[in-house]
């Protein structure tokens, strides 16, 4: 079966401590439990803020520099994600809709190359 990346997007100034409540945590827990019960969840992870990232860039002479922060300048970043093993894009979109509601955030669904 194909695998899909379900990404949760958050604004750069997002703070889980102030933005998330117990109801949201419970909704996400229930979604994870549902994914496990359905046998579709491969991996799930939350990410630290983009400003904590390190970006690596290759120069023409094949040297690599490391800089602080996200690679892309953006007002939003991926704050967490699931990797799901489902039969189709349509099925991945069903899970994506549930993620939008549980996480109260925009979601991106993308298929992995086989």
C-alpha contacts under 8 A as a table, 3 or more apart, distances in Angstrom:
res1	aa1	res2	aa2	distance
1	X	85	X	6.13
1	X	86	X	5.87
1	X	87	X	5.31
1	X	88	X	7.83
2	X	85	X	5.87
2	X	86	X	6.00
2	X	87	X	6.22
2	X	88	X	6.89
2	X	111	X	7.17
2	X	112	X	7.20
2	X	114	X	7.03
3	X	83	X	6.64
3	X	84	X	5.42
3	X	85	X	4.43
3	X	86	X	6.27
3	X	111	X	6.00
3	X	112	X	5.68
4	X	83	X	5.62
4	X	84	X	5.20
4	X	85	X	6.49
4	X	86	X	7.43
4	X	89	X	7.91
4	X	92	X	6.70
4	X	109	X	6.69
4	X	110	X	5.51
4	X	111	X	4.28
4	X	112	X	5.72
5	X	81	X	6.90
5	X	82	X	5.93
5	X	83	X	4.81
5	X	84	X	6.62
5	X	108	X	7.79
5	X	109	X	5.70
5	X	110	X	5.12
5	X	111	X	6.09
5	X	112	X	6.99
6	X	81	X	5.39
6	X	82	X	5.09
6	X	83	X	6.31
6	X	84	X	7.58
6	X	92	X	7.97
6	X	96	X	6.41
6	X	107	X	6.63
6	X	108	X	5.70
6	X	109	X	4.69
6	X	110	X	6.65
7	X	78	X	6.15
7	X	79	X	7.57
7	X	80	X	6.05
7	X	81	X	4.39
7	X	82	X	6.67
7	X	107	X	5.43
7	X	108	X	5.05
7	X	109	X	6.51
8	X	78	X	5.64
8	X	79	X	5.70
8	X	80	X	5.29
8	X	81	X	5.77
8	X	99	X	7.83
8	X	100	X	7.84
8	X	103	X	7.56
8	X	105	X	6.47
8	X	106	X	6.10
8	X	107	X	4.74
8	X	108	X	6.70
9	X	76	X	6.37
9	X	77	X	5.46
9	X	78	X	4.57
9	X	79	X	5.59
9	X	80	X	7.41
9	X	105	X	6.31
9	X	106	X	5.55
9	X	107	X	6.07
9	X	108	X	7.70
10	X	14	X	6.17
10	X	76	X	5.37
10	X	77	X	5.54
10	X	78	X	6.22
10	X	79	X	5.62
10	X	105	X	6.83
10	X	106	X	7.68
11	X	14	X	5.29
11	X	75	X	5.78
11	X	76	X	4.13
11	X	77	X	6.35
12	X	49	X	6.99
12	X	50	X	6.91
12	X	51	X	7.86
12	X	74	X	7.90
12	X	75	X	5.50
12	X	76	X	5.09
12	X	77	X	6.37
14	X	19	X	7.20
14	X	49	X	7.98
15	X	18	X	5.62
15	X	19	X	5.88
16	X	19	X	5.08
16	X	20	X	5.22
17	X	20	X	6.20
18	X	21	X	7.85
20	X	24	X	6.09
20	X	25	X	7.08
21	X	24	X	5.40
21	X	25	X	6.42
22	X	25	X	5.03
22	X	26	X	6.06
23	X	26	X	5.11
23	X	27	X	6.15
24	X	27	X	5.03
24	X	28	X	6.26
24	X	102	X	6.21
24	X	103	X	6.55
24	X	104	X	7.88
25	X	28	X	5.22
25	X	29	X	6.13
26	X	29	X	4.94
26	X	30	X	6.06
27	X	30	X	5.12
27	X	31	X	6.19
27	X	102	X	4.98
27	X	103	X	7.63
28	X	31	X	5.01
28	X	32	X	6.19
28	X	99	X	7.62
28	X	102	X	5.28
28	X	103	X	6.51
29	X	32	X	5.12
29	X	33	X	6.18
30	X	33	X	5.00
30	X	34	X	6.10
31	X	34	X	5.01
31	X	35	X	6.16
31	X	98	X	7.28
31	X	99	X	7.36
31	X	102	X	7.20
32	X	35	X	5.06
32	X	36	X	6.18
32	X	41	X	7.77
33	X	36	X	5.12
33	X	37	X	6.09
34	X	37	X	5.07
34	X	38	X	6.11
35	X	38	X	5.12
35	X	39	X	6.19
35	X	40	X	5.54
35	X	41	X	5.36
36	X	39	X	4.99
36	X	40	X	6.27
36	X	41	X	5.57
37	X	40	X	7.93
38	X	41	X	7.92
40	X	84	X	5.24
40	X	85	X	4.90
40	X	86	X	5.93
41	X	44	X	7.45
41	X	82	X	7.16
41	X	83	X	6.31
41	X	84	X	4.75
41	X	85	X	6.43
42	X	82	X	7.50
42	X	83	X	5.38
42	X	84	X	5.36
42	X	85	X	6.47
43	X	82	X	5.68
43	X	83	X	5.08
43	X	84	X	7.16
44	X	80	X	7.64
44	X	81	X	5.74
44	X	82	X	4.30
44	X	83	X	6.30
45	X	80	X	5.52
45	X	81	X	5.55
45	X	82	X	6.57
46	X	79	X	6.00
46	X	80	X	3.97
46	X	81	X	6.46
47	X	78	X	7.43
47	X	79	X	5.13
47	X	80	X	5.29
48	X	52	X	6.57
48	X	53	X	7.80
48	X	79	X	7.00
49	X	52	X	5.61
49	X	53	X	7.25
49	X	77	X	7.86
49	X	79	X	6.89
50	X	53	X	5.20
50	X	69	X	6.08
50	X	70	X	5.27
50	X	77	X	6.41
50	X	78	X	7.95
51	X	68	X	7.26
51	X	69	X	4.52
51	X	70	X	6.14
52	X	68	X	7.16
52	X	69	X	5.85
52	X	70	X	7.74
53	X	68	X	6.25
53	X	69	X	4.71
53	X	70	X	5.40
54	X	66	X	6.45
54	X	67	X	5.68
54	X	68	X	4.79
54	X	69	X	5.32
54	X	70	X	6.43
54	X	71	X	7.83
55	X	66	X	5.60
55	X	67	X	5.29
55	X	68	X	6.30
55	X	69	X	6.31
55	X	70	X	5.93
55	X	71	X	5.27
56	X	64	X	6.42
56	X	65	X	5.62
56	X	66	X	4.55
56	X	67	X	6.52
56	X	71	X	7.87
57	X	64	X	5.43
57	X	65	X	5.40
57	X	66	X	6.60
58	X	62	X	5.81
58	X	63	X	5.84
58	X	64	X	4.53
58	X	65	X	6.65
59	X	62	X	5.25
59	X	63	X	5.39
59	X	64	X	6.08
59	X	65	X	7.66
60	X	63	X	7.35
70	X	73	X	6.93
74	X	77	X	7.08
78	X	81	X	7.50
84	X	92	X	7.48
86	X	89	X	7.89
86	X	91	X	6.37
86	X	92	X	6.43
87	X	91	X	6.54
88	X	91	X	5.26
88	X	92	X	6.40
89	X	92	X	4.92
89	X	93	X	6.09
89	X	111	X	7.56
90	X	93	X	5.08
90	X	94	X	6.46
91	X	94	X	5.11
91	X	95	X	6.67
92	X	95	X	5.21
92	X	96	X	6.10
92	X	109	X	7.12
93	X	96	X	4.67
93	X	97	X	6.08
93	X	109	X	6.91
94	X	97	X	5.29
94	X	98	X	6.56
95	X	98	X	5.07
95	X	99	X	6.21
96	X	99	X	4.93
96	X	100	X	6.27
96	X	107	X	6.46
96	X	108	X	7.52
96	X	109	X	6.65
97	X	100	X	5.15
97	X	101	X	6.56
97	X	107	X	7.95
98	X	101	X	5.27
98	X	102	X	6.15
99	X	102	X	5.06
99	X	103	X	5.73
99	X	104	X	7.80
99	X	107	X	7.11
100	X	103	X	5.46
100	X	104	X	5.42
100	X	105	X	5.33
100	X	106	X	5.86
100	X	107	X	5.91
101	X	104	X	5.16
101	X	105	X	7.36
